[in-house]
Amino acid sequence: MYHKHAFQSDYKGRCGGWGRSKFNEAWGRGRFSGFGWRPGSSQPPVNIEETDDAFVISLYAAGLKKETVALTVKEDVLQISYPGTGADNAESGYTYQEYRQGAFERSFRLNGKVLTEAISASYADGILKVTLPKNPETNQPAQTITVG
């Protein structure tokens, strides 16, 4: 027989005092803290990598249907959205469910540094990878300044 309490963990919150750092709040990731996407969180976590010729956004979103992911660029803002599955326990056939892919929306200001017509995206192994090619006219290499 199914017993709900047998499947629940004793986790009551943050692990050993770990949690949001001052950097997470400063970068606008107030809902993300700790080790990954928290159940019930409205935004999946992202990693942003910079290479010589592109920025790469890796968005952790296991279990989504890639056909319904929407990427749009408007007024130099990239928006990634997903409508979610919308199925509840009665419709899905699950006896017990701890996760489901909910709707989310993430926005990223491009600041003129991206060739928007050349943006590409792929989804594999639960990671949505969005490649944003750099605009060579607005991306200048870093300059080293000697302190005298």
N, C-alpha and C positions, 0 to 999 in steps of 0.2 A: 504494500500500500504506500502511496505517496505521502511523505511527511515533509512539509515545507521547511521546518526548522532544521532538518537534517542537511539541507543544502545551503543554509545561510552561514556566512562567515562571522567571526567575532570582530571583524575590523570595524572600528567605531570612528575613524577619522584619519588624521595625518599620522604618518609613521615616524615615531621617535622624534617629533618636533620638526621634521622636515616639512617643507611646504613652499609656498611662494617666496621667491627671493625678491629683493628690491628691483632686480632687472626685469622680472616677469611683469610687474605692474607698470614699470616705466615703458615697456614696449607694447602695452595694451593687451597683455595676455592674462588678465586678471582671473579668468575662469579656469585657466589651466595651471595646475600645480602638481609637482611630484613626478610620477612615473609614466603617465600615459593618458589616454582618453578616459575620463571618468564617466561611469554610467550616469545618464541624465544630463550630461554636459551638452550644451547646444553647439559647441564648436570643436571639431577635431583638431588635434595639435598639428603643427607644421614645422618643418625644418627648411631653412632657406640657405642655399649654397651659392657662392659666387665663383664662377670659373673665369678664365680669360675672356671668353666670348659670350657668356650667358649667365643669367640667374636661374637657379633651378629650385622650384618649390616642391617639396615632398610632403604631401598631406596624408596622414594616417587615417584611413577610412575603410576598414575591413568590412567586407560583406555588402558593399553597395553595388547597384546595378549601373554599370558604366554608361549604358544607353540613356539614362535619365540625369546624368551629371550635366550641368549647364555652366559654361564658361563664357563670360561676356566682358567686353571692354567698352566702357563709356566714360567720357570726360577724363581719360587717363587713369581710370581705376579698373583693375581686374577684379571681377566678382566670380567666385566659385560657389555654386549652390546645388543642393540636392533635396528633392521633395520628401525623402524618407519612404519607408515601406508602408506605413499607415496601418499595418495589420496588428490587431490586438490578440490576446491569448485565445479567445474563442474562435476567431477566424483562422488562426495559424495552425491550430491543432496541437500546440505545445501544452504539456502538462505543467511545466515550470519553465519560466523564461527569465534570465538575468540580463540579457542584452538584446537589442534590436537596433537596426540602423535608422536613427531618427533624422529628421530634416535638419539641415544646417546651411549656413551662408557665411562665407569668409570674403573679405574685401582687402585688396592690396593696392596702395597708391603707387603708380609707376614713375611719377616725377619726370616724364620725358626721357627716361633712360632705356626704354625698351622699344624694339621694332615690333609694334603691335600686330602688324599683318603677318608676322612670321612666328607667332606663338604656337607651340604644339603641346599636346598632352597625351599621356598614356596611363593605363591602369594595369598593374600587375602585383600579385602577392599582397593585396590590401593597401597598396600605396598608389595614390594618384600623383603622378609626376608631371609638373607643368614646366616646360622650358621656355624661358623668356630671353630671346636673343638681345644682346646689348646693342644700343644705338651708338655707333662709333663717333657720331658728332657730339653727343652729350656725355659720353663716358671717357673721361680723361684719366690717365694713369696717375697713381699717387705720386706726389713729389716729396722728396726728402729735403728737409731744411736743416742746415747745420747751425747749431747754437754756438755763437762766437763768444 
